[in-house]
Every structure is written in C-alpha cells, then in structure tokens.
Amino acid sequence: MSAEQVVVDGHRLALTNLDKVLYPATGTTKGEVIAYYTAVAPVLLPHLRQRPITRKRYPDGVGGEAPNVFFAKNLPAGTPDWVRRYPIKHRDGSHDYPVADDAATLTWLAQLAALELHVPQWRFAADGTALPPDRLVFDLDPGEGVGLAQCAEVAHWVRELLDGAGLTAFGVTSGSKGIHLYAHLDGSLDAEGASEVAKQVAQTLQASHPERVTAVMRRADRAGKVFLDWSQNNGNKTTVSPYSLRGRERPWVAAPRTWDELGSTTLRQLEFSEMVARLAELGDLLAPLLAADGPDRLAAYRGLRDAAKTPEPVPAAAPAASAGRSFVIQEHHARRLHYDFRLEREGVLVSWAVPKGPPSDPRTNHLAVHVEDHPLAYGGFEGTIPKGEYGAGSVRIWDAGVYELEKWREGKEVIITLHGRPDGGLGGEPAKFALIHTGANDWLIHRMQSSLSPSKGPLSPPSSSLSPSKGPLSPPSSSLSPSKGSLSPPSSSLSPSKGSLSPAKGKPIAPMLAVSASPTSVPQESQWAFEMKWDGVRAIVTIADGAVTLTSRNGREETLRYPDLLPDLAGLGCASATLDGEIVVLDANGAPDFGLLQPRINLTGQANIAAAAKLAPAQLMLFDLLELDGTAQLGLAYEQRRELLEQLVPAELGRLHVPPVFDGDLAAALDASSAFGLEGVVAKRLGSTYLPGRRSEAWLKIKHRRSQSVVIGGWWPGEGNRDGRVGSLLVGVPDGDQLRYLGRVGSGFSDAGLIEAEALLAPLSAEVSPFAEVPAADAKGVHWTRPVLVGEVQFSGLSASRRLRHPVWLGWRPELKPADVHDE
C-alpha cells in the first residue's frame, strides 16, 4: 500500500488510499474528503476547540449491503504523540479522547475515514476538567411524513422563544434529515441546568403546537410531527459538529444557514463542495457562538507593558481556558485615583476601571470603563508601577475573593455576587453588582440588593436589567425620599386619620385609572411626581393571612399564572398589605416587552405555566400601597403612600421593584422613559388620594407613541402566505351599544399570534356587524364576531375620518373588558 507523505502544521503524516471512493453516489474520494477538511479547518477548528471528539468512521465508505461503520471513542494504537488528548472516565474504564486545535489533527482524522465528528456542548479546561456548557443545542428531527420545511417552521418557533429569553439562535441544516439550532450560553448553567432549559422550551412548543411538535422520545409519537430533541444537552451526549461531513448517501455537511434560507421554500441539505464556496462568500455564520473565544486575549495587555520595566506580571503565552470564579478590586493611585474591578473569565481577568469605586448604594450608579484583559496572576499584584510606564502609580488590593455568576451576556451585561475578605473593602458581606454596557468602552456598575440565591441561568432576566443603556434611571437628588425635600411629610403624618377611605372587605380593590394627556397639559410641574409607564398587566396584590392573591384590572384572579412572583411577595414580612403595580416581562435589553408577556396571559395548566415562567420570568413594578397591616391608606396623600411603599419594599427585592420617581421634572422623566424604550410616563399630583376604580385627572398618562385599546368586531381572511387564515382584524371602540369603527390591523402578528387569533375568534362568530358603520370596501367578505375581545394597537396618527393610520398589533388585553375601552 503506497502512502503519500505530507507535512501539515509541522507534523508529518502518511496519507493512504487517496483514490478510494467513500461516497459511491457521487464518486467522492478519500482525497477529496481530506481536502475538504483542510479547506474548512479555519472555521471548523474554533468549534472543535477543547471539545472531546467522538468519531464515526467509515473505513469502506458509505452505503453497501453491510457497511463497516463504527463510533470510535478511545484513541487507537499508533496515534501520533502530537495529537492532544484528555481522559474521560466511563463505567468500563478511562478513555482518551482527541481534541483538535490544528489542521494536522483534522487531516489525521480524515485519513482514518472519520467522516463524522461529534462533540458535546462543553469544553475541557486546561487541566482536563469539564467546563460548564457554552452552548445550547436542539436537534429538530422529522418524523414519518414530515420534511425539512416543517422542521424549518418549528425552528422559527424555537427562535422566537429563545429571542424572548435573550438568547440568539443559529440554524444548521444537519446534513442528514433535519435541523440543528444553537445558542450561546454564558457559563452560568451546568449540563443539567442547560438540559432543563432546553426541555422547557421543547415542552412549551409541544403544548403550543401539539399537532406539529413532540418533545417525547418515543418514536411511535413522532409520525407527522417534528421531534424537538433537547436531550443532547446532557453532558454525556454529543452532536455532530457544524461543518462536519455526514455518512449519508451523498457528501452532505452540517451547514450553518441564514434565517432567510431557513424560511425559503427551496431549503435543502448542502454538499461539501457548496460549503467551501459559501465560506468564501459568507464566512462563518456561527462566529457569534464563539463569543468567549478568540485570539490571544492578553495581546493588548502585553502590548502596553515592558516586562523588563514593570513589576506587573507579563506572561509570554496566551492564557489557557479556566473555570475559576475569582475576583479582585484594586485601589490604583495612578494619575487619578480609581478602582480596578476584575473578574476571572476564560483564563483572564476581565477588567473595568471604576473612577468612583464600586457603588455602595443601589440608588447610585457609577461609570465603569472596560479596559484590556489582565492575566490571572494580576489578581495577587500589589506594588508600584514605575513613572513613565503605563498605569504608573501604586496598586493595592482593596478586596478579593470569589464570585457567583448569575448572568454574563458578552459585551452587554454581567450580574455577579462577590464574596470578599472579612476585612475587605466590601465589609465581608456578599455584594451583588450589575455591569451594563452603555456604548463604546463605557459601562455602568450598579449595586443591587444582595441575594444569596442567584438565578440558575440566562433565561431569568435579573432586576438589574432595569438600568437603561443610556444612563441611570435614578431621579435627581430632590426626588421623593424621606430625608430630601419638602415632598416628604413628617413621620407622624404617616398615620392615617380615622376617616380615611377603607377598601371593601372580601372584594379586591379596583385600580385607579389615569387620563390621557400631553406634556403641555401638565400644570405646575412642581406639584407633580412622574413615574414610568409600564407595558404589562395591571395587578392588585393582596397579602393576608400568609396568602398572596393577584387580581387583574377587570377582577380576574391571576395568582396561579404568575407563581414566580409569589415567594418574594410572601416574604415582605407584613401581616397584610394591598399593593398596586404592573406585571411585566423584560426583553434582552431589560425593557418591558408586552409581546413576551403575551404568551403567559391566558395559560392554563401547571406544567405550561411553570415552563413559561422559566422562559419569560415575570417582574412586578410596584407603585402604590393601599392597605398595610390592617389599616387602609387610600385617604393618604400620594407622597405619603409612596413613602410607606418604599419602607415596605426595598428598591429591588428579587422580582419586586419600586422604580424611582421624578418629582417636578417631566423632561427628565420623559428622557429616562425614552432611554428605557418605555411607553411614556404617568404624572401623579402631589397630595392626591387613591380613588379605586375611577379615572381621575390626578393621574395623567403621557405617551411617547400613540397606542389604543380596541375591541375586535370581525376579521378579514388572508391572502398569499395567509391564505385560509386570519389576514386582518376589524377594530373599534365602544360608542353606545355599538362600536365606532377605527379600521383594520393586519401587521404585527407572528405565525404563533395568528394561530392564537384563530383559536380565540373561532367560537365568537356572529351574523351581524357590531359596528355602527363600516365602509363597504372593508365590510366585503368579513367574518363578524361578537365584540368581547380586547387588544392593543400602536398607530402613527388618525385620518380625517378618525381611522387609525398604520396600525400595528401589539397584543391581546384579556385583563380589559370592552366597557373599559375608551377613545385615547
């Protein structure tokens, strides 16, 4: 047997049988397979880095009567010494697995006819220990009678769920029958936690689309459905690597695809020759999955320092991966005093310079400037950097220890709890901080209320996400607080008079409502306080006898739908209380998103509710206190109720928030609201009492954008890709016994939203129009419905006939009755 000697990456390999056909259907030879892996090495190797590779070998090629195919785990005898390996213990002993970090190893694997390369979702650290998984994976496997198009449809549903949880999904046609989806994880989940998150996603989609999706392993349940396999997140399981060949009849590959491609009617699996051409044009579509990877992360650090002139550690080599969780805060007397805030991450200390030091008060945010990564050895550095050198001045350790990771969104947001030294600058107590990127190298560092039970993963947006990207949502120094300004009554005034209004016992209080207004209609700003307007579900919270009840604006009990809010409410430590607030779900940027809350609003079934709570955790924005420990507070002035609320609930308590107010400064409040991407603000007149169930001019809602609650009175059938489905809704507002027509709204619906609309409208068919008048062109072909459903639309303005211009559907409002809808 002749062998061709080649040198790859400085290693000599003997390549044999290069003309052997491994794919008979296409005549693809072993030499072509080796050439393919050599060509894609620059993009494939980063996805294989430090991952144990299980090989699926085809020594005699694919196909045939009895193909010689086997999975290889342990390395064979004669494996070159330069092939890096790590041991993994199995029940039958320890096996050595190769890792590939150079083209030579890929070439050697291809020489063994290892067509398929399978890897887990975790990597080895430099010492051979397993790091937490750095990616989530879903395998969309078509059952009998299902094709790639149906897999792509389900892939888009998965993408919507992950987007709502702050995770970006990337698609790969698997090279076999289905599709793989990946999302980057920040290292805060272990394999069990990642599997649980993936399982919840799969079960949520199965519940939403039982006729199209199954999350059940049994093959008998897969006919006509897409099996959403979440189990490959188990630490013992593997998935074929992106860019790997497959042992199918043709040389198909696991090919990263754009979402436009995954929505195309011509979607198909790609062959290896097509993959090479795509890479030349598109590069690696999965590059964002490698957010924590990259070149030598200490290159910038070394470029700023001369090891011969500074006592700082200056390592010559790139850092090895690590799973450590150390931190250090150093007091640095350079040209100006500042504090260096450093967190161990992937073998380096990710670093920020904090001019004013870590904040000690949750109401104050400080600037943090992201600087170059530092070596781990810098965590123990104290000394003097000589004059003339970068960072010249004295450095001492202010505090150091370990941290618990709650969230790490690369380049966007970090949530950690620090456990420092007993005599350290943090005072020996756990300290929870959020770091939020605001642009360029600038971040905000925010001190949070400490919690020793951080969230288990990235699908739980923390309270700190409420810090806006453009600046702190903190009121000016004159804002409502017990010790600042005339708006705080003396403590004695916090005891209500005997004649104060009392809520009706046994019946939930109906919330007070605001009147729509414009910024110019607020008289004497100094007599008003301004709160953020939240885009969620209004809720009255009742705490009594150890039980918590949530009631919506229309009196519907919501307690079972939001179990994630109950522990924090039950822990407030009061005998009884009645609170007013808004239930919201936050998007990836920390802003309330009604679209993410929408799927939770009508859920029933404990399993579905629990899954939704994991995917879209609720937060409760509290803004009023109506009763406390058996005493009604309705008759107190607004600022007195507000002070009692702040005394009862810290600014941030788990999922509970008492957002700050802006007193006498509407412009600042509107700016903060805009920075958050919120709807607007609510102006509340100082001295005003709480008027249950009444719409009062003591509360004014001022919006950035125009929106309108609407009653649905009919629907138009769709065309094109909506053929046979709902195309648009006819909407209006109550006017006497009928609806005044506002127009049609068809944009803003997702596929899932259209399916939900069809399900809600189907039982409401009506023979006659509920509108006083509808233009003939709009009435032609309409399916009329009973006017009982309420939704929300956004629009650019009104026409001369008072029709909505450019309406966009925002979502259903089941907490509202048609009688609650009025012309905004």
NUDRENPA-45680 format. One record per residue (C-alpha): z, x, y negated; residue in one letter. Coordinates in steps of 0.25 Angstrom, whole numbers. Example, Ala and Ser with C-alpha at 12.3 -4.5 7.8 and 13.67 -1.06 7.14 Angstrom:
31,49,18,A $
29,55,4,S $
# end
This chain:
0,0,0,M $
-5,7,-13,S $
4,6,-25,A $
1,7,-40,E $
11,16,-47,Q $
15,11,-61,V $
25,15,-72,V $
32,3,-79,V $
43,6,-89,D $
44,20,-84,G $
46,15,-69,H $
36,18,-58,R $
32,6,-49,L $
23,5,-37,A $
15,-8,-38,L $
8,-12,-25,T $
-2,-23,-21,N $
-6,-26,-35,L $
-18,-33,-30,D $
-10,-43,-21,K $
-13,-57,-25,V $
0,-64,-27,L $
-6,-77,-33,Y $
-17,-81,-24,P $
-21,-93,-32,A $
-25,-84,-44,T $
-27,-71,-37,G $
-15,-65,-45,T $
-11,-51,-40,T $
2,-44,-40,K $
-4,-34,-50,G $
-6,-46,-60,E $
8,-50,-57,V $
13,-37,-61,I $
4,-36,-73,A $
9,-50,-78,Y $
24,-46,-77,Y $
21,-33,-84,T $
14,-41,-95,A $
25,-51,-97,V $
36,-41,-96,A $
39,-40,-111,P $
42,-55,-111,V $
48,-57,-97,L $
58,-46,-97,L $
67,-51,-108,P $
68,-64,-100,H $
72,-56,-87,L $
81,-46,-95,R $
94,-44,-87,Q $
92,-56,-78,R $
92,-55,-63,P $
79,-57,-57,I $
76,-65,-44,T $
62,-62,-40,R $
53,-72,-32,K $
44,-63,-24,R $
30,-66,-19,Y $
26,-53,-11,P $
14,-60,-5,D $
11,-69,-17,G $
12,-84,-19,V $
7,-95,-10,G $
3,-93,4,G $
8,-100,17,E $
21,-93,17,A $
23,-86,4,P $
32,-74,5,N $
41,-77,-7,V $
56,-74,-9,F $
66,-73,-20,F $
72,-59,-22,A $
86,-56,-28,K $
91,-43,-23,N $
82,-31,-26,L $
74,-25,-15,P $
76,-11,-9,A $
68,-1,-17,G $
70,-8,-30,T $
68,3,-41,P $
80,8,-47,D $
76,5,-61,W $
75,-10,-58,V $
88,-15,-65,R $
97,-24,-57,R $
110,-31,-57,Y $
118,-37,-45,P $
121,-51,-43,I $
131,-56,-32,K $
127,-66,-22,H $
134,-72,-11,R $
126,-63,-1,D $
129,-51,-10,G $
125,-44,-23,S $
110,-43,-26,H $
103,-34,-36,D $
94,-42,-46,Y $
84,-35,-55,P $
83,-37,-69,V $
70,-34,-77,A $
70,-27,-90,D $
57,-19,-89,D $
43,-21,-85,A $
45,-11,-73,A $
55,-21,-67,T $
45,-33,-69,L $
34,-24,-63,T $
42,-21,-51,W $
46,-35,-48,L $
31,-39,-49,A $
28,-28,-39,Q $
37,-35,-29,L $
29,-48,-32,A $
41,-55,-38,A $
33,-65,-45,L $
45,-74,-50,E $
56,-68,-58,L $
69,-77,-58,H $
81,-75,-67,V $
94,-82,-71,P $
97,-87,-85,Q $
107,-76,-87,W $
106,-61,-88,R $
114,-49,-84,F $
123,-41,-93,A $
122,-26,-93,A $
134,-25,-83,D $
127,-35,-74,G $
136,-47,-77,T $
129,-60,-79,A $
128,-64,-94,L $
128,-79,-98,P $
115,-86,-97,P $
106,-84,-109,D $
96,-96,-106,R $
96,-110,-101,L $
85,-114,-91,V $
79,-127,-86,F $
69,-128,-75,D $
60,-141,-76,L $
55,-143,-62,D $
45,-154,-60,P $
48,-164,-48,G $
37,-170,-40,E $
27,-178,-49,G $
31,-170,-61,V $
23,-160,-69,G $
24,-149,-79,L $
22,-159,-90,A $
34,-167,-86,Q $
42,-154,-86,C $
38,-151,-100,A $
43,-165,-105,E $
56,-162,-99,V $
56,-148,-105,A $
55,-154,-119,H $
67,-163,-116,W $
75,-151,-112,V $
71,-144,-124,R $
76,-156,-133,E $
89,-156,-127,L $
91,-140,-128,L $
86,-141,-142,D $
96,-151,-146,G $
107,-141,-140,A $
102,-129,-148,G $
94,-123,-136,L $
80,-119,-137,T $
71,-122,-125,A $
60,-113,-120,F $
50,-118,-109,G $
43,-111,-98,V $
33,-117,-88,T $
39,-111,-75,S $
26,-106,-68,G $
30,-116,-57,S $
31,-131,-59,K $
40,-133,-71,G $
46,-128,-84,I $
58,-119,-87,H $
66,-121,-100,L $
75,-110,-106,Y $
85,-110,-117,A $
93,-98,-123,H $
108,-98,-121,L $
118,-91,-129,D $
126,-85,-118,G $
138,-95,-120,S $
135,-102,-107,L $
137,-97,-93,D $
128,-101,-82,A $
136,-113,-78,E $
136,-118,-92,G $
121,-116,-94,A $
119,-123,-81,S $
127,-135,-86,E $
120,-136,-99,V $
106,-136,-92,A $
112,-146,-82,K $
116,-155,-94,Q $
102,-154,-100,V $
95,-158,-87,A $
105,-169,-85,Q $
103,-175,-99,T $
88,-175,-97,L $
89,-181,-83,Q $
98,-192,-90,A $
88,-194,-101,S $
75,-193,-93,H $
79,-197,-78,P $
65,-201,-75,E $
59,-187,-79,R $
71,-177,-77,V $
80,-173,-66,T $
91,-163,-66,A $
95,-165,-51,V $
92,-154,-42,M $
87,-163,-30,R $
72,-162,-28,R $
72,-177,-24,A $
76,-181,-38,D $
64,-173,-45,R $
52,-181,-42,A $
45,-186,-54,G $
55,-178,-63,K $
57,-164,-69,V $
69,-157,-63,F $
77,-151,-74,L $
83,-139,-67,D $
95,-134,-74,W $
101,-126,-63,S $
94,-113,-65,Q $
105,-110,-76,N $
114,-107,-65,N $
118,-92,-65,G $
113,-91,-50,N $
99,-97,-53,K $
86,-91,-59,T $
74,-96,-65,T $
60,-89,-65,V $
59,-81,-78,S $
50,-84,-89,P $
37,-76,-87,Y $
39,-75,-72,S $
27,-78,-63,L $
29,-89,-53,R $
26,-89,-38,G $
17,-101,-39,R $
2,-102,-35,E $
-3,-97,-48,R $
4,-86,-56,P $
11,-95,-66,W $
23,-90,-74,V $
35,-95,-80,A $
29,-97,-94,A $
36,-99,-107,P $
29,-111,-115,R $
30,-117,-129,T $
35,-131,-130,W $
21,-135,-135,D $
16,-130,-122,E $
27,-138,-114,L $
22,-150,-121,G $
8,-148,-118,S $
0,-157,-108,T $
-7,-145,-103,T $
6,-138,-99,L $
5,-129,-86,R $
10,-117,-80,Q $
5,-104,-85,L $
0,-92,-77,E $
3,-77,-79,F $
-10,-73,-86,S $
-7,-85,-96,E $
7,-80,-98,M $
2,-66,-102,V $
-8,-72,-112,A $
3,-81,-118,R $
13,-70,-120,L $
2,-62,-129,A $
1,-75,-138,E $
15,-81,-138,L $
25,-70,-133,G $
38,-74,-126,D $
41,-89,-129,L $
55,-87,-123,L $
59,-76,-132,A $
69,-85,-139,P $
76,-85,-125,L $
79,-71,-127,L $
87,-73,-140,A $
99,-63,-136,A $
89,-53,-130,D $
80,-43,-137,G $
79,-28,-140,P $
90,-19,-143,D $
100,-27,-151,R $
107,-14,-156,L $
94,-8,-162,A $
97,-13,-176,A $
111,-8,-175,Y $
107,6,-171,R $
96,6,-182,G $
107,4,-192,L $
117,15,-187,R $
117,30,-184,D $
126,33,-172,A $
128,47,-178,A $
133,42,-191,K $
142,29,-188,T $
153,27,-179,P $
148,14,-174,E $
143,13,-160,P $
128,14,-159,V $
123,12,-145,P $
110,18,-141,A $
106,8,-131,A $
103,-7,-132,A $
115,-16,-128,P $
116,-22,-114,A $
118,-36,-113,A $
132,-41,-112,S $
140,-54,-111,A $
152,-50,-119,G $
158,-58,-130,R $
165,-48,-139,S $
166,-49,-154,F $
171,-41,-165,V $
173,-43,-180,I $
173,-30,-188,Q $
178,-29,-202,E $
168,-20,-209,H $
171,-13,-222,H $
157,-9,-226,A $
150,-11,-240,R $
157,-24,-240,R $
167,-29,-230,L $
162,-38,-219,H $
165,-42,-205,Y $
156,-39,-193,D $
156,-51,-183,F $
151,-46,-170,R $
149,-54,-156,L $
145,-47,-143,E $
132,-53,-138,R $
122,-48,-128,E $
127,-34,-129,G $
128,-32,-144,V $
138,-37,-155,L $
130,-48,-163,V $
135,-45,-177,S $
137,-52,-191,W $
143,-47,-204,A $
152,-57,-210,V $
155,-53,-224,P $
168,-62,-226,K $
172,-61,-211,G $
174,-72,-201,P $
178,-85,-208,P $
192,-90,-205,S $
190,-104,-210,D $
180,-114,-203,P $
176,-119,-217,R $
171,-106,-221,T $
158,-99,-216,N $
155,-84,-219,H $
142,-77,-219,L $
139,-68,-207,A $
127,-59,-207,V $
121,-55,-194,H $
119,-40,-192,V $
114,-31,-181,E $
120,-32,-167,D $
130,-21,-164,H $
134,-14,-151,P $
145,-19,-143,L $
153,-6,-146,A $
153,-10,-160,Y $
164,-21,-156,G $
174,-10,-156,G $
170,-2,-168,F $
179,1,-179,E $
177,13,-189,G $
170,17,-202,T $
155,17,-203,I $
151,29,-212,P $
146,27,-226,K $
131,27,-227,G $
130,21,-213,E $
126,6,-210,Y $
139,-3,-212,G $
147,9,-218,A $
162,6,-218,G $
174,3,-210,S $
174,-6,-198,V $
186,-12,-191,R $
187,-23,-180,I $
193,-36,-187,W $
193,-43,-173,D $
187,-42,-160,A $
187,-49,-146,G $
178,-59,-138,V $
171,-72,-142,Y $
168,-85,-135,E $
153,-89,-137,L $
150,-103,-140,E $
136,-102,-145,K $
126,-91,-148,W $
113,-96,-154,R $
105,-83,-156,E $
103,-81,-171,G $
109,-95,-175,K $
123,-98,-171,E $
135,-91,-164,V $
148,-98,-160,I $
159,-90,-155,I $
175,-90,-153,T $
181,-76,-156,L $
193,-71,-148,H $
198,-59,-156,G $
210,-50,-156,R $
224,-55,-158,P $
225,-46,-171,D $
211,-48,-175,G $
205,-54,-188,G $
203,-68,-181,L $
218,-69,-179,G $
218,-68,-164,G $
213,-83,-163,E $
200,-88,-158,P $
190,-89,-169,A $
177,-97,-168,K $
165,-94,-176,F $
151,-99,-178,A $
140,-89,-183,L $
128,-97,-189,I $
115,-91,-193,H $
110,-95,-207,T $
98,-87,-209,G $
93,-72,-209,A $
106,-64,-205,N $
115,-74,-211,D $
125,-82,-203,W $
137,-90,-205,L $
150,-87,-198,I $
159,-100,-197,H $
173,-100,-191,R $
175,-112,-182,M $
187,-120,-177,Q $
191,-112,-165,S $
188,-118,-151,S $
192,-111,-139,L $
182,-120,-131,S $
169,-116,-136,P $
156,-123,-131,S $
151,-119,-118,K $
137,-117,-122,G $
126,-118,-133,P $
124,-133,-131,L $
136,-137,-139,S $
134,-135,-154,P $
147,-130,-160,P $
153,-135,-172,S $
150,-123,-180,S $
135,-127,-179,S $
138,-135,-191,L $
137,-123,-200,S $
124,-124,-207,P $
113,-113,-207,S $
113,-112,-222,K $
127,-111,-225,G $
141,-116,-222,P $
143,-131,-222,L $
156,-129,-230,S $
160,-137,-242,P $
163,-130,-255,P $
177,-125,-258,S $
180,-139,-265,S $
177,-147,-253,S $
187,-157,-247,L $
199,-149,-241,S $
214,-151,-242,P $
216,-140,-252,S $
203,-139,-260,K $
200,-148,-272,G $
204,-162,-277,S $
198,-169,-265,L $
210,-167,-256,S $
221,-177,-258,P $
235,-173,-257,P $
241,-173,-243,S $
249,-185,-246,S $
237,-193,-249,S $
232,-192,-234,L $
242,-203,-230,S $
234,-216,-232,P $
240,-228,-238,S $
245,-239,-230,K $
234,-247,-235,G $
223,-239,-231,S $
212,-245,-222,L $
214,-245,-207,S $
204,-245,-196,P $
203,-257,-187,A $
211,-254,-175,K $
203,-254,-162,G $
190,-254,-169,K $
182,-242,-173,P $
181,-240,-188,I $
166,-242,-193,A $
162,-229,-200,P $
160,-229,-215,M $
145,-228,-219,L $
138,-221,-231,A $
128,-226,-241,V $
115,-218,-242,S $
113,-211,-255,A $
106,-199,-262,S $
112,-187,-268,P $
110,-192,-282,T $
118,-205,-279,S $
132,-197,-277,V $
140,-200,-289,P $
150,-189,-294,Q $
149,-179,-282,E $
163,-174,-285,S $
168,-187,-280,Q $
161,-186,-266,W $
163,-178,-254,A $
150,-174,-246,F $
149,-174,-231,E $
138,-170,-221,M $
130,-182,-216,K $
129,-180,-201,W $
117,-185,-192,D $
124,-191,-180,G $
132,-203,-175,V $
144,-208,-183,R $
157,-209,-175,A $
170,-215,-178,I $
181,-207,-170,V $
193,-214,-165,T $
204,-206,-159,I $
216,-214,-154,A $
226,-212,-142,D $
219,-200,-137,G $
205,-206,-136,A $
193,-204,-145,V $
183,-214,-148,T $
169,-212,-155,L $
163,-224,-161,T $
149,-225,-168,S $
146,-231,-181,R $
142,-244,-174,N $
154,-245,-166,G $
148,-239,-153,R $
158,-230,-145,E $
153,-216,-144,E $
164,-209,-137,T $
158,-207,-123,L $
145,-202,-129,R $
152,-190,-136,Y $
162,-184,-127,P $
160,-171,-133,D $
167,-175,-146,L $
180,-181,-139,L $
188,-169,-136,P $
188,-164,-150,D $
191,-178,-156,L $
203,-180,-145,A $
208,-166,-149,G $
210,-169,-164,L $
225,-171,-162,G $
227,-184,-169,C $
234,-197,-164,A $
222,-205,-169,S $
210,-204,-178,A $
197,-211,-183,T $
186,-202,-188,L $
173,-204,-193,D $
161,-194,-190,G $
147,-191,-185,E $
143,-187,-171,I $
132,-176,-171,V $
125,-166,-162,V $
121,-153,-169,L $
108,-146,-167,D $
105,-131,-165,A $
108,-128,-179,N $
121,-136,-180,G $
115,-148,-187,A $
117,-163,-182,P $
105,-168,-175,D $
104,-183,-172,F $
93,-180,-163,G $
103,-172,-154,L $
113,-183,-155,L $
104,-194,-151,Q $
103,-192,-136,P $
119,-193,-136,R $
119,-206,-143,I $
116,-216,-132,N $
120,-208,-120,L $
128,-215,-109,T $
133,-209,-96,G $
144,-198,-96,Q $
134,-187,-90,A $
123,-190,-100,N $
134,-189,-111,I $
140,-177,-106,A $
126,-170,-105,A $
123,-174,-119,A $
136,-169,-125,A $
133,-155,-119,K $
118,-155,-125,L $
121,-161,-138,A $
136,-159,-141,P $
142,-169,-152,A $
149,-165,-164,Q $
157,-174,-173,L $
157,-173,-188,M $
170,-180,-193,L $
170,-184,-208,F $
181,-195,-209,D $
195,-199,-204,L $
198,-214,-204,L $
211,-214,-196,E $
221,-204,-192,L $
234,-205,-183,D $
234,-220,-184,G $
233,-220,-200,T $
220,-225,-206,A $
213,-216,-216,Q $
202,-226,-221,L $
208,-228,-234,G $
210,-213,-238,L $
200,-207,-247,A $
189,-199,-241,Y $
194,-185,-244,E $
208,-189,-238,Q $
201,-194,-225,R $
193,-181,-225,R $
206,-172,-227,E $
212,-179,-215,L $
200,-177,-207,L $
200,-162,-210,E $
214,-161,-206,Q $
212,-169,-193,L $
199,-162,-188,V $
196,-147,-191,P $
183,-144,-197,A $
177,-141,-183,E $
184,-145,-171,L $
175,-144,-159,G $
165,-155,-160,R $
172,-161,-172,L $
168,-157,-186,H $
173,-161,-200,V $
162,-156,-209,P $
165,-151,-223,P $
163,-160,-235,V $
157,-156,-249,F $
165,-162,-260,D $
158,-165,-273,G $
145,-157,-269,D $
134,-165,-264,L $
123,-154,-266,A $
132,-144,-257,A $
133,-155,-246,A $
119,-158,-246,L $
115,-144,-245,D $
125,-142,-233,A $
119,-154,-227,S $
105,-149,-228,S $
109,-136,-223,A $
114,-143,-210,F $
102,-151,-209,G $
110,-164,-210,L $
106,-178,-215,E $
114,-176,-228,G $
128,-179,-234,V $
138,-190,-235,V $
145,-192,-248,A $
159,-198,-248,K $
166,-202,-260,R $
180,-196,-262,L $
191,-206,-262,G $
183,-216,-253,S $
189,-223,-242,T $
183,-225,-228,Y $
176,-239,-227,L $
174,-242,-212,P $
160,-248,-209,G $
156,-248,-223,R $
144,-241,-230,R $
150,-236,-243,S $
145,-229,-255,E $
158,-220,-254,A $
149,-213,-243,W $
135,-209,-247,L $
125,-202,-237,K $
115,-193,-243,I $
104,-188,-234,K $
94,-176,-235,H $
84,-184,-227,R $
81,-199,-226,R $
85,-206,-213,S $
87,-220,-210,Q $
93,-228,-198,S $
83,-238,-193,V $
83,-250,-183,V $
72,-249,-173,I $
63,-262,-172,G $
51,-258,-164,G $
43,-247,-158,W $
28,-243,-158,W $
22,-238,-145,P $
18,-223,-146,G $
4,-217,-144,E $
0,-203,-139,G $
11,-196,-132,N $
20,-208,-135,R $
10,-218,-129,D $
19,-228,-121,G $
31,-224,-129,R $
38,-227,-142,V $
30,-222,-153,G $
38,-226,-165,S $
49,-235,-169,L $
49,-246,-180,L $
62,-245,-188,V $
69,-253,-199,G $
82,-256,-206,V $
89,-270,-205,P $
85,-280,-216,D $
92,-293,-214,G $
89,-298,-200,D $
77,-289,-198,Q $
73,-274,-200,L $
65,-269,-212,R $
54,-260,-207,Y $
55,-245,-210,L $
43,-240,-202,G $
40,-233,-189,R $
46,-220,-184,V $
40,-212,-173,G $
43,-197,-175,S $
56,-190,-172,G $
56,-195,-157,F $
57,-185,-146,S $
52,-189,-132,D $
66,-192,-127,A $
68,-200,-140,G $
56,-209,-137,L $
61,-211,-123,I $
75,-215,-129,E $
68,-225,-139,A $
60,-231,-128,E $
73,-234,-120,A $
80,-239,-132,L $
69,-248,-136,L $
65,-254,-123,A $
75,-265,-122,P $
74,-269,-136,L $
60,-275,-136,S $
59,-287,-146,A $
48,-297,-148,E $
48,-297,-163,V $
49,-287,-174,S $
63,-285,-180,P $
57,-280,-193,F $
55,-289,-205,A $
41,-283,-207,E $
33,-272,-200,V $
19,-269,-205,P $
8,-274,-195,A $
3,-260,-192,A $
17,-255,-188,D $
20,-268,-180,A $
8,-268,-171,K $
11,-264,-157,G $
26,-263,-160,V $
37,-265,-149,H $
48,-273,-157,W $
63,-270,-153,T $
76,-277,-156,R $
82,-269,-169,P $
94,-264,-163,V $
92,-249,-162,L $
94,-239,-174,V $
88,-226,-176,G $
87,-215,-187,E $
75,-210,-194,V $
72,-200,-205,Q $
61,-202,-215,F $
55,-196,-227,S $
55,-208,-236,G $
51,-223,-238,L $
37,-229,-241,S $
35,-239,-251,A $
37,-250,-241,S $
50,-243,-237,R $
45,-237,-224,R $
51,-224,-218,L $
42,-212,-221,R $
40,-202,-210,H $
52,-207,-202,P $
57,-198,-191,V $
66,-204,-179,W $
80,-197,-179,L $
87,-205,-168,G $
94,-217,-163,W $
106,-222,-170,R $
114,-230,-160,P $
127,-230,-168,E $
120,-239,-178,L $
117,-254,-177,K $
105,-260,-184,P $
115,-266,-194,A $
120,-252,-198,D $
106,-248,-203,V $
102,-249,-217,H $
92,-244,-227,D $
95,-230,-230,E $
# end
